């Protein structure tokens, strides 16, 4: 099954740097039940393969592992990356845009699916 998850150039570049920095094998994308809205994205750099994960090889030698337990929630997800300067601090973060989301909590960390 192709979950139709896309990564912007900025996200791919950032993820590749994080994998190299942590000497990881790849990037794993999952979801956990948490927060005030119900779910939260769980991106991690992994050093071993979970055999239940779906493996996606992107064109620039980036390996993405997708938790198959959450494929329905991750379908159509776009992953982007941004750097923002706030109060003199540079904040770096991945941004998840998902048409399956019905709403997000006030802080933006968790989301709800109808």
N, C-alpha and C positions, 0 to 999 in steps of 0.2 A: 504494500500500500504506500502510495506517495502522499505524504501529509501536506504537500504544497506549502512548505515553510520557506520563506525567502530571507536572505541576509543582504543588507546593503554593503557596499564596498567598505564603508567606515566600520561597520560591525565586524566584517570578516578580518579586516586589518587588526582591529583591537583584540579580537579573540585569538588570532594567530600569535600576537605578541604575548598574551597571557599564557597560552599553552607553552610557548618557549620559555617564558620566565619561570613557570612552575614545573618545567620538564614533564609536561603532561602528554598523554596519548591523543586527546581530543577534547571536544566540548560536548557536554551532555545537557540536554534541555528536558526539564520535567516540570511538574506542577505539584504543589502541595496544598492541602486544605488548611487554611489559616486566615488570620486577619479579620477585619470587620465585615468584609464583603464575601468571604467564602474561599477564595483561591488566590494563590500567589505563584508567579513563575519561579522556578528553581534552576538557574543556570549554574553549572559547575564545570571546572576543569577536572578531567578524570585521568587516572593513570592505569586503569584496567577496564576491560570491556565487560559490560553486563550483557550476557547472552540473550536476554529478552529484549534488548534495545534494537531499534531500527537504525541501521548505519547509513548515513548520507555522506557521499564524497562530493565535495564542492570542487569546482573547476580549478581553484588555486591551491590544491593539496590540503584543504582543510577538511577534517573529519568531524562530522556532527553525529552524536548519538541521541536518539529521541526515545524517551520513555514511552513504550507502546501502551501502557496503562492509561495514558492521557492523550492519545492521538486525536480523539474527537474534539478535545478542547484546544489542541494546538493546530488543527486544520486551518490553513489560510493565514497563519501568523507571519508577521513581518518583524524582523529584528533589526534595529538600527542602533547607532552609537552616537553619543553627544558629549561634548566637553563644555561645561558652563562655568563662568567665573561669577561666584556669588560671595559677597562680603570678603573679597580678597582671597577666597579659596577656589581652587579649580576642582570642580566636581566632574568625574567621569562616570558614565553609566550607560548601560544598554537600555534601549527603549523598545517595549513590546507593543505592537499594534495588532489587535485581533478583532476581526469583525464578529466573532462569536460572543464577545463581551456585551453584556446588557448595561453594566455600569461599573464604576470604580469607586473605591472608598475615597474620602476626602484627601488623604495623604498620597493616594495614587499607588500604594504598594500592593493592594489586593483588588480582585475583580469578582464580578458576579455573572453567572450565566443563567439566562431564563430557561 
